[in-house]
Amino acid sequence: MPDKKEENIEEKKDMKADASTSDVKVEKKTDKKEPKEESVVEQKIDGLEELPDDIKKKLEKKKAEKKSVTGKGKKAKKKKKPITNVTVGRAYIKATYNNTIVTLTDLKGNVISWASAGIAGFKGPKKSTPYAASIITRIAAEKAREAGLKEVNVYVNGVGTGRESAVRALNANGIDITYIKDVTPTPHNGCRKRKPRRV
């Protein structure tokens, strides 16, 4: 009888020792997981580090909304393969009085990336500002650089306030500009103009 009790006590000690070592192992595993999660978060925001905090939050919020909409049982559209390894392309900047849109394409005209003031979270009269134009150019340029874009020919369309700052932002974000062309349509005295506004 005393031998059995001693054996039981020894078994319990062994089990406790095993449990304590397994706890240590689990703690070590959790310690290893935390840096991985941080690195994933850093990779997500890596391209957008330079953007202001409020704009980063708005972009992340929009991505989360898109994921929730596609997960509600609707058929997802078949996406085209992303264009990669394009070194030379075109940049189309459409600057109107109400908005600015930047589109980066390859030489054939296939869109690599694009951005507008609404995507960056600007609303109302702030959408047409030079600041908004520089931010959206930075967003579009970051996506295009992942595809390998280095040089662009710039085509500027419209008379908005964001046209110059968009071109400057392209150059500042590591994309070389080979030439700039203004493609704003000008009438050769075509349609009759609107009557002037009485204020």
C-alpha positions as CSV (number, residue, x, y, z in Angstrom):
1,M,0.0,0.0,0.0
2,P,2.6,2.6,0.9
3,D,4.4,1.8,-2.4
4,K,1.2,2.6,-4.4
5,K,0.8,5.9,-2.5
6,E,4.4,6.9,-3.2
7,E,3.9,6.0,-6.9
8,N,0.8,8.1,-7.1
9,I,2.6,11.0,-5.5
10,E,5.5,10.7,-7.9
11,E,3.1,10.5,-10.9
12,K,1.4,13.7,-9.7
13,K,4.7,15.4,-9.4
14,D,5.6,14.3,-12.9
15,M,2.3,15.7,-14.2
16,K,2.8,19.0,-12.4
17,A,6.3,19.2,-13.9
18,D,5.0,18.4,-17.3
19,A,2.2,21.0,-16.9
20,S,4.7,23.7,-15.8
21,T,7.0,23.0,-18.7
22,S,4.1,23.1,-21.1
23,D,3.1,26.5,-19.6
24,V,6.5,27.7,-20.3
25,K,6.3,26.5,-23.9
26,V,3.0,28.2,-24.4
27,E,4.4,31.5,-23.0
28,K,7.3,31.2,-25.4
29,K,4.9,30.6,-28.3
30,T,2.8,33.6,-27.5
31,D,5.9,35.7,-27.2
32,K,6.9,34.6,-30.7
33,K,3.5,35.4,-32.2
34,E,3.4,39.0,-31.1
35,P,6.2,40.3,-33.3
36,K,4.7,38.6,-36.3
37,E,1.4,40.4,-35.8
38,E,3.2,43.7,-35.5
39,S,5.2,43.1,-38.7
40,V,1.9,42.3,-40.5
41,V,0.5,45.6,-39.3
42,E,3.6,47.4,-40.4
43,Q,3.5,45.9,-43.8
44,K,-0.1,47.0,-44.3
45,I,0.6,50.6,-43.5
46,D,4.2,50.5,-44.8
47,G,3.3,52.4,-48.0
48,L,1.1,54.9,-46.3
49,E,3.5,55.9,-43.5
50,E,4.0,59.4,-44.7
51,L,0.2,60.1,-44.9
52,P,-1.4,62.0,-42.0
53,D,-3.1,59.9,-39.3
54,D,-6.7,60.9,-40.1
55,I,-6.3,60.0,-43.7
56,K,-4.7,56.6,-42.8
57,K,-7.7,55.8,-40.6
58,K,-10.2,56.7,-43.3
59,L,-8.4,54.5,-45.9
60,E,-8.4,51.6,-43.4
61,K,-12.0,52.1,-42.6
62,K,-13.0,52.0,-46.3
63,K,-11.0,48.8,-46.8
64,A,-12.9,47.2,-43.9
65,E,-16.2,48.4,-45.3
66,K,-15.4,46.8,-48.7
67,K,-14.6,43.5,-47.1
68,S,-17.8,43.5,-45.1
69,V,-19.9,44.3,-48.3
70,T,-18.3,41.5,-50.3
71,G,-18.8,38.9,-47.5
72,K,-22.7,39.3,-47.5
73,G,-23.4,36.6,-50.0
74,K,-23.1,38.7,-53.2
75,K,-21.2,37.4,-56.1
76,A,-17.8,38.9,-56.3
77,K,-16.8,40.2,-59.7
78,K,-13.9,38.5,-61.4
79,K,-11.0,40.8,-61.0
80,K,-8.3,41.3,-63.7
81,K,-4.8,40.3,-62.8
82,P,-2.8,43.2,-61.4
83,I,-0.3,44.7,-63.8
84,T,3.3,44.2,-62.7
85,N,6.8,45.1,-63.9
86,V,5.8,48.3,-65.7
87,T,8.7,50.8,-65.6
88,V,7.3,53.4,-68.0
89,G,3.8,54.7,-68.1
90,R,1.4,57.6,-68.2
91,A,-0.1,59.8,-65.5
92,Y,-3.5,61.4,-66.2
93,I,-4.4,64.3,-63.8
94,K,-8.0,65.6,-64.1
95,A,-8.3,68.7,-62.0
96,T,-11.8,70.2,-62.0
97,Y,-13.3,72.9,-59.8
98,N,-14.9,70.3,-57.6
99,N,-12.5,67.4,-57.5
100,T,-9.0,66.0,-58.6
101,I,-8.5,62.5,-60.0
102,V,-5.1,61.0,-60.6
103,T,-4.8,57.8,-62.8
104,L,-1.5,56.0,-63.5
105,T,-1.5,53.7,-66.5
106,D,1.0,51.7,-68.7
107,L,1.8,53.0,-72.2
108,K,-1.2,51.1,-73.7
109,G,-3.6,52.8,-71.3
110,N,-4.3,49.9,-68.9
111,V,-4.8,51.3,-65.4
112,I,-2.2,50.4,-62.8
113,S,-3.6,52.6,-60.0
114,W,-5.8,55.6,-59.4
115,A,-7.0,57.8,-56.6
116,S,-9.5,60.6,-56.1
117,A,-10.1,63.1,-53.3
118,G,-13.1,61.2,-52.1
119,I,-11.1,58.0,-51.6
120,A,-8.7,59.9,-49.3
121,G,-11.7,61.0,-47.2
122,F,-12.0,64.6,-48.3
123,K,-15.5,66.0,-48.6
124,G,-17.1,69.1,-50.1
125,P,-14.9,72.1,-51.0
126,K,-11.8,70.4,-49.6
127,K,-11.8,67.9,-52.5
128,S,-10.5,70.5,-54.9
129,T,-7.7,71.9,-52.8
130,P,-4.0,71.5,-53.7
131,Y,-3.4,69.6,-50.4
132,A,-5.9,67.0,-51.4
133,A,-4.3,66.7,-54.8
134,S,-0.9,66.0,-53.2
135,I,-2.3,63.4,-50.9
136,I,-4.2,61.5,-53.6
137,T,-1.1,61.6,-55.9
138,R,0.9,60.1,-53.1
139,I,-1.6,57.2,-52.7
140,A,-1.7,56.5,-56.4
141,A,2.1,56.7,-56.7
142,E,2.6,54.2,-53.9
143,K,0.3,51.6,-55.5
144,A,2.0,52.2,-58.9
145,R,5.5,51.8,-57.4
146,E,4.6,48.4,-56.1
147,A,3.9,47.5,-59.8
148,G,7.4,48.8,-60.7
149,L,6.4,52.2,-62.3
150,K,9.4,54.6,-62.4
151,E,8.9,57.0,-65.3
152,V,5.7,58.7,-66.5
153,N,4.5,61.1,-69.1
154,V,2.0,63.5,-67.5
155,Y,-1.2,64.6,-69.1
156,V,-3.0,67.4,-67.2
157,N,-6.7,68.0,-67.9
158,G,-8.8,70.8,-66.4
159,V,-8.3,74.1,-64.7
160,G,-8.7,73.2,-61.0
161,T,-6.4,74.3,-58.2
162,G,-4.9,70.9,-57.7
163,R,-3.2,70.5,-61.0
164,E,0.3,71.9,-60.2
165,S,0.5,70.3,-56.7
166,A,-0.4,66.9,-58.2
167,V,2.5,67.1,-60.7
168,R,4.9,68.2,-57.9
169,A,3.7,65.4,-55.7
170,L,4.4,62.8,-58.5
171,N,7.9,64.0,-58.7
172,A,8.3,64.1,-54.9
173,N,7.1,60.5,-54.5
174,G,9.9,59.0,-56.5
175,I,8.4,58.9,-60.0
176,D,10.4,60.6,-62.7
177,I,8.5,62.8,-65.1
178,T,9.7,62.8,-68.7
179,Y,7.3,65.4,-70.0
180,I,4.1,67.3,-69.1
181,K,1.3,68.0,-71.6
182,D,-1.8,70.1,-71.0
183,V,-4.7,68.4,-72.7
184,T,-7.5,70.6,-71.4
185,P,-10.1,70.9,-74.2
186,T,-10.5,74.5,-75.5
187,P,-13.4,75.6,-77.6
188,H,-12.8,77.3,-81.0
189,N,-15.8,79.4,-80.3
190,G,-18.2,76.5,-80.4
191,C,-21.2,76.5,-78.1
192,R,-22.8,79.7,-76.8
193,K,-21.6,80.4,-73.3
194,R,-23.9,80.6,-70.3
195,K,-25.3,84.0,-69.3
196,P,-23.3,85.5,-66.4
197,R,-24.5,84.9,-62.9
198,R,-26.1,87.8,-61.1
199,V,-24.8,88.0,-57.5
